[in-house]
């Protein structure tokens, strides 16, 4: 057993180092069923309280390095309008945004979260829950395991992720608000489903589900195919979340536009690898 891993994950409850254990087999079955139906599954109290404190401390020591943005964006994480499209097209609907990221390249080498993300045990467990193999850690040096920070009045509007699969680890819960909302499987490779996306953005709640995460919970999520948002954070306490990501293509990174808007800068790798996605979806 990995000695450091057992100080981070509750391995007594969730022995993820042994995918053949009856406990984990049952958990994988549950997660896969939920992911297939709802594109989302949650595992409560996955991270140990002591490790949560370490992650919280790591982040708060570097809050001055967090890139905060209030730029309005559309659901595809672009800030630029396209007048060639109809006025009611979701690509032309821009929403207020106020949140930020401690980029992955800011993490120290011995970071608790960085260490967890780089373990084979976590990658293989997530792959089994998704029923997808192989999956890869994201090659994007800014976004692969970033901390998301939502200060009071912070809001993250409806959007799709660039990576296929995202983990969400609640590190600190706000006093009120900051609720995760999502519309399962609203788009799929080759089918943007713009009409349904626009209905949700315009206020239709028919497809919308809510998930209230608690500190230590692990959420596995198909973020590229599921429209999602976080409601406004209320009260005096910030919402801290870590969002490690996995992908189907080990070469892929964010587009330069996406990286600039969300993470505040563009690296040479974003320009060098800026090619159209094979799934045909807007990125």
C-alpha positions as a printed Julia matrix, in Angstrom:
283×3 Matrix{Float64}:
   0.0    0.0     0.0
   1.12   3.55   -0.78
   2.15   5.07    2.56
   1.42   8.69    1.67
  -1.86   7.85   -0.08
  -3.28   6.41    3.15
  -2.75   9.81    4.82
  -4.86  11.51    2.1
  -7.65   9.1     1.12
  -9.78   7.13    3.59
  -8.43   3.79    2.37
 -10.16   1.86    5.15
 -13.52   2.88    3.72
 -12.36   3.1     0.09
  -9.4    0.74   -0.6
  -8.82   2.08   -4.12
  -5.41   0.39   -4.31
  -7.26  -2.94   -4.74
  -9.82  -2.78   -7.53
 -10.73  -6.41   -6.94
 -11.84  -5.9    -3.35
 -15.62  -6.46   -2.88
 -15.99  -2.95   -1.4
 -14.4   -1.28   -4.41
 -16.15  -3.53   -6.94
 -19.51  -2.47   -5.47
 -18.45   1.18   -5.43
 -17.28   1.05   -9.05
 -20.59  -0.52  -10.09
 -22.55   2.23   -8.29
 -20.42   5.02   -9.75
 -20.6    3.66  -13.3
 -24.39   3.34  -13.17
 -24.71   6.93  -11.91
 -22.22   8.25  -14.47
 -23.99   6.48  -17.33
 -27.37   7.86  -16.27
 -26.53  11.26  -14.79
 -22.95  11.95  -15.99
 -22.04  12.48  -12.33
 -21.3   10.39   -9.23
 -20.28  11.39   -5.7
 -18.26   9.51   -3.1
 -18.72  11.03    0.39
 -15.83  11.63    2.81
 -13.23  10.35    0.34
 -10.5   12.68    1.6
  -9.41  12.48    5.22
 -10.02  15.58    7.42
  -6.3   16.02    8.14
  -5.49  16.04    4.41
  -8.28  18.57    3.79
  -6.55  20.9     6.24
  -3.27  20.45    4.39
  -4.88  21.24    1.02
  -6.68  24.25    2.48
  -3.42  25.54    3.95
  -1.55  24.97    0.67
  -4.1   27.06   -1.19
  -4.38  29.87    1.34
  -0.58  30.33    1.39
  -0.77  31.08   -2.34
  -4.01  33.06   -2.63
  -2.04  36.03   -3.98
  -1.13  33.86   -7.01
  -4.76  33.01   -7.84
  -5.86  34.4   -11.2
  -9.26  36.02  -10.59
 -11.45  37.0   -13.55
 -14.74  38.86  -13.97
 -14.82  38.63  -17.76
 -18.21  37.62  -19.2
 -18.08  34.37  -21.17
 -20.38  32.09  -23.14
 -21.0   28.41  -22.38
 -17.97  27.49  -24.5
 -15.65  29.68  -22.41
 -15.2   32.34  -25.07
 -15.53  36.07  -24.51
 -15.66  37.11  -28.17
 -18.95  37.57  -30.03
 -19.7   36.02  -33.43
 -22.15  38.31  -35.31
 -22.49  35.73  -38.11
 -24.69  33.6   -35.83
 -28.35  34.26  -34.88
 -28.83  36.57  -31.89
 -30.31  33.79  -29.76
 -27.49  31.3   -30.43
 -25.82  30.07  -27.2
 -22.43  31.13  -28.55
 -23.75  34.71  -28.48
 -25.14  34.53  -24.95
 -22.61  35.94  -22.49
 -22.91  35.47  -18.74
 -21.26  37.15  -15.78
 -18.39  35.28  -14.23
 -16.35  35.93  -11.11
 -13.98  33.19  -10.02
 -10.35  32.25  -10.17
  -7.74  29.51  -10.28
  -4.49  28.66   -8.62
  -2.94  27.23  -11.75
  -1.33  23.8   -11.67
   2.12  25.21  -12.43
   2.0   27.14   -9.14
   1.83  23.97   -7.04
   4.97  23.01   -5.12
   6.51  19.65   -6.03
   5.45  18.06   -2.73
   1.89  19.45   -2.86
  -0.76  17.18   -1.34
  -3.12  17.59   -4.28
  -0.43  17.23   -6.93
   0.73  14.02   -5.27
  -2.79  12.55   -5.19
  -3.4   13.44   -8.83
  -0.2   11.73   -9.95
  -0.91   8.41   -8.22
  -1.72   5.42  -10.42
  -4.23   4.25   -7.81
  -6.5    7.26   -8.36
  -6.2    7.17  -12.16
  -7.06   3.45  -12.38
  -9.95   3.81   -9.93
 -11.48   6.71  -11.87
 -11.02   4.84  -15.15
 -12.88   1.83  -13.71
 -15.73   4.03  -12.42
 -16.12   5.64  -15.84
 -15.86   2.32  -17.64
 -13.38   3.98  -19.99
  -9.81   2.81  -20.56
  -7.3    4.15  -21.12
  -7.72   7.63  -19.71
  -4.81  10.0   -19.2
  -3.78  12.8   -16.89
  -4.23  16.11  -18.69
  -1.12  17.47  -20.42
  -2.22  21.08  -19.82
   0.38  22.49  -17.39
  -1.98  25.19  -16.07
  -5.24  23.27  -15.78
  -4.47  19.62  -14.99
  -5.14  19.85  -11.23
  -5.96  23.5   -10.49
  -7.63  24.89   -7.36
 -10.84  26.8    -8.08
 -11.51  29.8    -5.84
 -14.91  31.49   -5.6
 -14.88  34.45   -3.24
 -18.09  35.95   -1.77
 -20.33  37.06   -4.67
 -18.4   34.7    -6.94
 -20.32  32.94   -9.7
 -19.41  30.4   -12.39
 -21.95  30.51  -15.25
 -23.23  27.7   -17.46
 -20.39  26.1   -19.41
 -18.78  22.93  -20.75
 -15.31  21.71  -19.79
 -12.51  21.3   -22.29
 -11.44  17.97  -20.77
 -13.71  14.94  -20.9
 -13.62  13.96  -17.23
 -13.21  16.08  -14.11
 -12.93  15.27  -10.44
 -14.22  17.82   -7.96
 -12.88  17.75   -4.42
 -14.61  20.12   -2.04
 -11.92  21.7     0.16
 -13.92  24.5     1.8
 -17.67  25.06    1.68
 -19.18  28.57    1.59
 -21.72  29.72    4.17
 -24.46  29.77    1.55
 -24.86  29.35   -2.19
 -22.1   27.94   -4.37
 -24.35  25.06   -5.43
 -23.3   22.86   -8.34
 -26.0   22.54  -11.03
 -25.79  20.38  -14.14
 -27.7   19.06  -17.15
 -26.62  15.44  -17.77
 -25.44  14.43  -21.24
 -26.93  17.45  -23.01
 -24.42  17.13  -25.85
 -22.39  14.29  -27.33
 -19.63  13.92  -29.94
 -20.94  15.27  -33.24
 -24.08  16.76  -31.69
 -23.89  20.17  -30.0
 -27.65  20.28  -29.29
 -27.56  24.09  -29.38
 -31.35  24.43  -29.04
 -31.48  22.58  -25.71
 -28.35  24.35  -24.46
 -29.91  27.74  -25.16
 -33.13  26.75  -23.37
 -31.16  26.01  -20.19
 -29.18  29.24  -20.45
 -32.46  31.15  -20.92
 -33.82  29.73  -17.65
 -35.5   26.4   -18.47
 -34.99  24.13  -15.43
 -36.41  20.91  -16.92
 -33.0   19.23  -17.3
 -31.28  20.82  -14.3
 -30.07  18.74  -11.37
 -28.34  19.97   -8.2
 -25.51  18.49   -6.2
 -24.58  19.78   -2.74
 -21.02  18.74   -2.02
 -19.48  18.59    1.44
 -15.77  19.02    2.31
 -13.95  15.76    1.61
 -16.45  14.53   -0.99
 -15.18  13.35   -4.36
 -17.28  13.99   -7.45
 -16.54  12.23  -10.76
 -18.02  14.15  -13.65
 -18.32  14.04  -17.46
 -17.82  17.78  -17.82
 -17.26  18.0   -21.57
 -20.71  16.63  -22.36
 -22.67  18.13  -19.47
 -23.65  21.78  -19.19
 -22.95  22.93  -15.62
 -22.52  25.94  -13.38
 -21.99  27.04   -9.76
 -24.51  29.44   -8.24
 -23.49  32.67   -6.52
 -21.44  32.31   -3.34
 -23.1   34.1    -0.42
 -21.81  35.04    3.03
 -18.22  35.82    4.05
 -16.56  32.47    3.34
 -14.94  31.51    0.02
 -15.62  28.26   -1.8
 -12.47  26.2    -2.47
 -12.48  23.26   -4.83
  -9.78  21.22   -6.52
 -10.55  19.99  -10.02
  -8.12  17.3   -11.2
  -8.84  16.37  -14.82
  -8.52  13.34  -17.09
  -8.68  13.11  -20.86
  -8.97  10.64  -23.72
  -6.14  12.26  -25.7
  -2.79  12.54  -23.85
  -1.57  15.18  -26.31
  -4.51  17.61  -25.95
  -4.38  20.9   -24.0
  -6.64  23.97  -23.78
  -6.97  26.32  -26.72
  -5.03  29.59  -26.38
  -8.31  31.55  -26.05
  -9.61  29.26  -23.34
  -6.31  29.31  -21.44
  -6.11  33.11  -21.54
  -9.72  33.6   -20.4
  -9.7   31.07  -17.56
  -6.08  30.75  -16.43
  -4.79  34.2   -17.31
  -1.98  33.28  -19.68
  -0.99  31.31  -22.76
   2.07  29.06  -22.89
   3.85  27.85  -26.04
   2.25  24.41  -25.65
  -1.23  25.95  -26.07
  -0.23  27.46  -29.42
   1.7   24.41  -30.64
  -1.18  22.03  -29.92
  -4.06  24.25  -31.04
  -5.87  21.9   -33.41
  -9.53  21.08  -34.01
 -10.97  18.46  -31.67
 -11.77  15.04  -33.1
 -15.16  14.93  -31.33
 -16.43  17.87  -33.39
 -17.54  19.84  -30.32
 -16.91  23.52  -29.65
 -13.96  24.0   -27.36
